[in-house]
Amino acid sequence: MDQNLLNIGFGNTVVAERVIAIVSPNSAPMKRLKDEAKDEKRLIDATQGRRTRSIIVMDSNHIVLSAIQAETISQRYLTLKASE
């Protein structure tokens, strides 16, 4: 099974096919989503201690935090999809 890995920064990757959404963390609903995931132990912090700049929603219902801008990760995602 061949899987495309999406680089979400600082040596962290996720399986591109399992990404549902890549969003900015600045809005109130996204902050609430992050807090709920943390309370339910579904939050994965891949920021390496840096500021959260994007939230990645996975099909497994996990929420992944990244220190890379949402626009940058989205561009990487589209580049991966275009190369398939």
C-alpha angles and dihedrals in degrees: 000000000000114000128187113225118213115213108228094178143279096039096311123126138178130196104266094214090060096055114109100174142358111205142168114256096221103093124086094242091054091049089050091048090052093048093048091049090050092051091049093045093244096117121110114192110205095163095104089223094310129121115286109249101166141022120214118202113207129202089241087067091252121136116217121199119209134187091216121093115264090235091056093050090046090053091050089049093051091048090053092049092048092053094055 
